[in-house]
Amino acid sequence: MALLTVQNIAKSGLAPVYAAVAASDTFLNIGDERTYLHVKNGSGSSINVTITARKTSVKVPGVGQLAIANLVVAVPATSERIIGPFSEAFNDSDGLVTVGYSATTTVTAGAFRMAPDSL
């Protein structure tokens, strides 16, 4: 398991860095719904990326309790997906989001956050 460094996107720009994934990775999520995961699948087969939900439900004002499940996103062969943003419902007790990959060969990922000054 590797900890992906969250890279802040600013108005001045960002040269993104991607890392080879492990079967399971984590990244820090402040929970303000500005953090995203960008997964690039360089393989010849589709993969699934699973984001582990840490809460089973959240209370939404005016709506009530809404169920939360793990988020599973298919990334087709030789494609990429930007996944998120992430709420606190995906954070463990340390504020980390856990990501699992159904395959890791030629798959890279980067965690990104829209910095407040970039809005």
ABEGO torsion letter per residue (X at the ends): XBBBBBBBBBAAEBBBBBBBBBABBBBBBAGAGABBBBBBBABABBBBBBBBBABABBBBBGAEBBBBBBBBBBBBBGBBBBBOBBBAAABBAAGBBBBBBABABGBBBBBBBBBAAAX
